[in-house]
Structures are given as C-alpha cells and as structure tokens.
Amino acid sequence: MIGSVGICEMNRRVRRKCAKGTQKLDLPNQPETEDADYLKLNADGFVDWTRLPDDTVIQLFTHLNYRDRANFSSACKSWRSLGSSSCLWQSLDLRAHKCDWGIMASLASRCANLQKLRFRGADNADSLINLQAKNLKDLSGDYCRKLTDSTLAVIVARHKLLESLQLGPDFCERITSDAIVAIGFCCPMLKKLRLSGIRDVTKDALNALATHCPDLSEIGFIDCLKVDEVALGKVLSLRFLSVAGTTSLKWDLVGENWSKLPNLIGLDVSRTDVVPNVVMRLFSSLKTLKVLCAFNCPSLEEDTTVFTKSSCHGKMMLSFFNDTFKELSPMFPKTEKEQNIFSDWRNESLKKDDNLDELMTWIEWILSHSLLRIAESNPHGLDQFWLTQGADLLLSLLQSSQEDVQERAATGLATFVVVDDENTNVDVGRAEAVMKGGGIQLLLNLARSWKEGIQSEATKAIANLSVNPAFAKSVAGGGGIAILASLARSMNRLVAEEAAGGLWNLSVGEEHKGAIAEAGGIKALVDLIFKWPKGGDGVLERAAGALANLAADDKCSMEVATVGGINALVTLARKCKHEGVQEQAARALANLAAHGDSNTNNAAVGQEAGALEALVLLIRSQHDGVRQEAAGALWNLSFDDRNREGIALAGGVEALVALAQSCSNASSSLQERAAGALWGLSVSEANSIAIGREGGVAPLITLARSQTEDVHETAAGALWNLAFNPGNALRIVEDGGVPALIHLCSSSMSKMARFMAALALAYMFDGRMDEYALVGSSAESASKSVGLERARKMALKHIETFVLTFADPHAFSAAALSSAPAPLAQVTESARILEAGHLRCSGAEIGRFVSMLRNQSPVLKACAAFALLQFTVPGGRHAPHHVNLLQDSGAPRVLRAAAAAASAPLEAKIFARIVLRNLEHHQIEASV
C-alpha cells in the first residue's frame, strides 16, 4: 500500500530572424524608410543587409549591447570596420564580464577615445591599464572590497584626464588615504570623487585634493569610519558634499569648519548622528547652501518642530519628517503637481538652467543612494514614509537620465518591498504603492532596455514585486512574461539570473504557468542550466526553482521533459554542490514524478542515468531543505515498481532509515517526507524486510507519535505496510508500537491515520505473527505469549471502537431489515473515507483481508469488511484494480458467507453486503 506526497509549490517594430546576413522577406511595394532602396530583393529573393549605408549601420550598433555589437560586426569585413568606430566606444560597461589582461589588450585598439568606463571587482581593475584609454574621463567601479592602494594608484597614474572617480557602494576596505593622495597628484582635472567605506580619510589626503584638484566640486565620503573634519573644510572648491553613513564625525568641528565653505550648495548627512544645533549653524552660516539631505538621522527626528522655514533660513531640508516633493517644489514654480517636479525638470520644454541641472542631478544621485541604503537596512517605523513619498521618489528616479540612478532606484524598489528576506514576504501596501504609481510599466520598459545593468536591476524589482499575487497578475497582463522569457535567454548571466527569478515567482500562480510555457520560458530555463553549469549558482537555483513550480502542472511537466529538463535537473542533482541548487533540483524532480497517472515522467526520471543515486546521496546532506526535497522525490518515484527497486539498489533503504532516525527534531515537512519515502519503498516485501532489519521500525513509531497530522498519518501508512510482514509486526510490538498505533486509532483527527493504524493492528494480531513470537526458550515464549495476548486484547478493543464510529445505528437498522439499495447506499455514505480511495493494495494484501473474513475474531471480520468497502467504492481511484483482485481470488463466495453468517457481527454482515454490491456495480460498468 502506498500514499503520495503532494506537489510542492513556493519596442521593436519588427523582429526578424537573420541567417548568415540574409533573409527572405515580403517587402511592401512602397518604401517605408529612406534606406528601403538598399533593401531591395536580389535575384534570389533575399535582402542583403550588408548594403545598408554606413551611418545607418552605426546608428543600429548604438542600440545594441557590446556582445550583440560584436556578433553583428563579424557578419562581414565592412561591418567589422564599422563596429570598431571610435564613436561606438566612448562608453563601456564591463560589470557583467570577467576581463583578464588579454581581453583588455584586445579591446585597446577600440578604446582610444573611451570617455566612460564601468567595471566590477578588483580582478577587472587590475587589468584596466591594458585598455590604454588615455582619454578616460569617468571611471566607476563596484564590488571593490579587494581593490588595493597600489592598483588604484596605477589606474589613476595611467588616466590623468579623469574628471570623475567613483568606487562603491560596497566598502573599499583596502583603500587608504595613500591612494587618495595619489588621486590628488595624478588627476588635476578631477571634478567628482565618490568613495565608500574608507577607514580613515586623513588631513594629508584632503590637502592633496585641495591643492592639486582646483576644479573638484563634489566629494562623497560615504560610509567611512573617519574623516578629518578640519581638512575637509579647506577644500574650498566644493559645491556638493556627502558624508552619508560616515561615523565618528566631530560635529563641533564640522559646524566650525564646513560653515566656511564658500561655494557649498548641497550637503548630505543622511544616516549620521548629526545634531540639530550644527544643522542650524550650517543653515545660518552657509549663504550658498540650498539643500541639506538628512534622511535617517535619529537626533534630528527627536524634535522636528525646531526646523521651521524661518529657522532653516529658506533652505530645503530633505528628511523623513518633510515631504521631499514639497521641499523641492519652490525651484519649480510652474509645476502644477509636486510629484511631477523631476519629470518637469527633465522636460526639454522648460528653460535650461545649468545651476539647476547641476543641483537636481546631485539630488537624484543622493536620493537614489540614501533610499537604497535605507531600504537595505529596513529600519522600523518607516511604513508611512514609504507609502506617502518613498515609493513615488523611487519611481521618479527610475526615469532619471543617469544610468546609475536608474539602477539604484530599481534596486531600491526590489529591496524596500521585501520585509522578510528569509521567507520572501512582500509588504502588500508597498507593492500597491508601486502599482498605483505606474511602476509596473516603468519597470517593464526598463527591462526592455539594451543597457544590461538597467535590465538586470529592473528585472530584479519585477521578480521581487511579483511575489505579490496582484502585482504578478499585472505584470503578466502587461506582457511581462514574454519579456522575462526573452531576458532568460540573455548572454549576460546577471540579467538571465534575475529573469529566471521573475519566472520563479510568477510560476507560483497557477494562472501563469501556461503563459510561461507559451512564451518559451520552459526551454529558456532548461537552456540556462546547460549555459552556466559552473560558477552560476544564483542562476541555477532560480532556473531550477522555476522549473519546480512549472513541473507541478501536468502539461508543463511534459514540456519540461520534452525540452531536456529531466537530464538538466538530474545533472544539477548529481554535480552541483550548492545547497540551494540541490534543493530546487530535487523539488523539481519530485514534482515531475508526481504525475504518475497522467504521464510517463515518473518512470523517465527513474531511468535517467544517475538520478536515483543522486537523490539517495542528497538524503545524506547536512541541509534540511535538501534532505526534505530529496526524500519527497524518492517518495513520488517509489510509485513505480522499477524505481522502487532501483532506489533500494542505490542504498535508499539505509539512507532513508538513517534520515528517519535523525529527524525527530526536524521540521514536520522533513519528517513527513522521510516517513513517506519509507512508506513507498515498503510496498515491496523485500524492501519492507530490509527496512525492519536496518532499524526503521523504531523511528517510524516515534514519528507516529507526532502531534502533526501529516507526519503521524504518513508514519501510520509506513507501519501498516511493514506490519504485513510477521517479523516486522513483532518488531513493532517489541519497540512499543502498539500503544502508539492504539493512540492514533482512537485519537487522531485524521480519518486516514486512524484507518491505517487500525489496519496495521489488524495485520499484527490476525495470527500470523504468533509463530515468530514463540521463537526462543519456553520461558521466554511463555512471557511473550502473555504480553502479546494483553496487547492483542487492547488492539482488538480499539479496532472495534474505530469501526463502530462509522456504523450509524439508524442506517444499519434500516439496512438489516431491507435488501433495497437505498439503505446500503446510506451506510456507504456514512462509512466512506474519501482519502482511502487513493490507496492501492497488492493482491497479497487483498487476499489477507479476504482471509480475515474467515478469522475467528468478529472484530477482525468487521475490520476486513470495512477495509474492502473503502477499497471498492465506485469512483475510487483504484477501485477497479481492487475489484479485479477480489474477483480473481474468489472473494465473492467468502463475502456472501460472511454476509450470511449468523455468528458474525451486524457491521461485518452489512459491510460485506456493500462490498458485494460494489463488485456487481463494477461488473455492470465493465460490461457496458
């Protein structure tokens, strides 16, 4: 007999396929573009795309990422030359690439006029000098924790025309003031310097900047441990300054020295312990100061009444306790709606003001950085801020012309909605605020961008927000599924990873699974596993997780198998060492194997080379999630006869018994799957004997005592199977299983648990165990006999009580006095356990119940008739199978005898009559 584990859930106008530079097209008679003459069909009826004018090709290239540009450049010699044009290489983003010295050297010939460069990590920084980009003006790097003074010094020495240098937002733990001194000496044209996480910004470093960088108008020392306040006050060229998150600042020195900065327009002290009197001094002393950004400054938030318009001398103060849109609105007197100030500023119809542009550009950057940092730390008490202005600010910043601001705003949206990382809980109110502000369309538009950094962060936001069902529905309705499926095919691992995450979250909804399959999402997810088999644990986990959700749907599970998903998932289970990947791969295999009656995936998974061995190995993992999903997969796979024996040959019995022995304090889900897998394996008598021999009885008895219904129900099923073997039955008695089963039989809220516990007790005391109990000395045998008789009486008493709970007195009286179908149907209705229709018995088990009908015990007769009633009720999943077994074994004769026996209890007679009626019903149905 076997039960099952459930399925586990958690603007291009025309797109043309190109082949070898040509394509057969049906072109309109009238040209739609000025280049149409170049796209006329040749004699073979094809278009020769290489005939496009050079300026058109270059314009096309500007809308491609670097990888696609390189692919197109390889089409012909002419395009190769155009692809190297310096105008296409003024900006370069290498964050998604690992570029060694050789790759950088190969790019050098194209980078003579490179103006802007973004990189990621110390390894890429080491090889930057090989680019020979002597005209570089803007350099930005992230993930620079391992970047050293010496490497940074060499970089700035080779790029003396730098005007902007930014390293962060992660901490630059190995950068010291020595590197800042080198920056000052080597970069005399520097205008903007933003560094994060410097331990100590000394006097010498700041003096070097003040002396050698006369045009330095912006400094950001963000999340630094210490900054020399006096020396910073002497960098007189400063117009914008941020010390957000910097600790150990002496605010008396700040008030005294920074109040003398003659050109300071914007100051950011967010996430510091700045005190009110220093703020008031800066407001009164700095005539040029227009904006002070002070988000998450506890000392200022204690008493906000001191910051009146007059006390702030007309300065704008951005903080939690002020409306940012309202504070900035005086700069835009013509704006009708305060929330539109950013879009109105960007609108080309407004008169351009260089000073205003400079200030607003800085404000955008500061806001994006501060809001992201605050979202990451997720301090308590900010719900009202996020709902009233925080979400709208992030949505406004999404539309910035600054790429890094857009990215941080998207990351901020992805972060601030998640209020519980471990359980991926999304705040409903915050998600609704994003939807209300038009965030879905904004994010989907950014996800279509050719800029992969923006693609990645926008997709991450879509993925996180899609945890919310309403948001997920809107994403799907807005075409988001097709966008995510397309991005999952990206050659950029970071983009593909976030797209897979979005499909993972969307696939939780049953209504989205079919759409994902139709959009080609399943194949894209399977392809991801083969595309990044190593070094991409994040993308692999998300792809496997999405496939696990999709595999829960019958049609989608067949699609997963068709496109090679079984092989891909088994490969992950066998070779990947990352626990998150292992867990999702095992869950996906479990769900694929859960459709045994509707497709062949169960058998296909078991027949995949190494699948069963890999899952058995995962059972021994130290990670509970991996063990749980692997056990669930083995449980489902054990429905197939070949799989069941294959699991045993792979050491599954020993592994699962060990798991059951070790999971007494684990989660109920793990306990349920451990018991369930043993239940599935124990269908085979050889496996049942092996489970008993390996010590599997005792832990199952422990699990049968669980207060969790799913756990003790599954354990009862396993013990029922084990009790079929007399040796195991004796082990159950000796290990204290009788009281545990009696308790289940009488007290469980689960009818199935009570039913299977009663059947296990019936197996144990139908007489077949007696000969095993008599092995040993006469004294031992006598002692065992007395103990068994006592246990037998207790068991039979509770079996009888259990059966009688399904015997309605009025219905039984009516059935006893009449042979009409209606009274029997009424008894069946009150006695039927619906879930029992999912149980499948072997011929030997059915034969044993038939034998019980001849047993001397009236209780066992009633119990056997009750069991056979459950297994033959019309409409039951396996009822036809059981009816055939009963017919083949000659059971009708025994049933008629039981129904007519004068000494049999009334319930046995009535139940036997119902079973006979069920047999007749199936015969009639079969003949029709």
Buried (B, 14 or more C-beta within 10 A) or exposed (E): BBBBBEBBEBEEEEEEEEEEBBEEEEEEEEEEEEBEEBBEEEEEEBBBBBEBEEEBBBEBBEEBBBBEBEEBBEBBEBBEEBBEBEEBBEEBBBBBBEBEEEBBBEBBEBBEBBBBBBBBBBBBBBBBBBBBBEBBBBBBBBBBBBBBBEBBBBBBBBBBBBBBBBBBBBBBBBBBBBBBBBBBBBBBBBBBBBBBBBBEBBBBBBBBBBEBBEEBBBBBBBBBEBBBBBBBBBBEBBBBBBBBBBEEBBBEBBBBBBBEBEBBBBBBBBBBEBBBEBBBBBBBBBEEBBBBBBBBBEBBBEEBEEBEEEBBBEBBBBBBBBBBBEBBBEBBEEBEEBBBBBEBBBEEEEEEEEEBEBBBBBBBBBBBBBBBBBBEEBEEEBEEBBBEBBBBBBBBBBBBEBBBBBBBBBBBBBBBBBBEEEEEEBBBEBBBBBBEBEBBEBBBBBBBBEBBBBBBBBBBBBBBBBBBBEBBBBBBEBEBBBBBBBBBBBEBBBBBBBBBBBBBBBBBBEEBBBBBBEBBBBBBBBBBBEBBBEEBBBBBBBBBBBBBBBBBBBBBBBBBBEBBBBBBBBBBBBBBEBBBBBBBBBBBBBBBBBBBEEBEBBBBBBBBEBBBBBBBBBBBBEBBBBBBBBBBBBBBBBBBEEBBBBBBEBBBBBBBBBBBBBBEEBBBBBBBBBBBBBBBBBBBBBBBBBBBBBBBBBBBBBBBBBEBBBBBBBBBBBBBBBBBBBBBBBBBBBBBBBEBBBBBBBEBEBBBBBBBBBBBBBBBBBBBBBEBBBEEEEEEEEEBEEBBEEBBEBBBEBBBBBBBEBBBEEBBEBBBEEEEEEBBEBBBEEBBBEBBBEBBBBBEBBBBBBBBBEBEBBBBBBBBBBBBBBBBBBEBEBBBBBBBBBEEBEBBEBBEEBBEBEEBBBBBBBBBBBBBBBBEBBEEEEEE
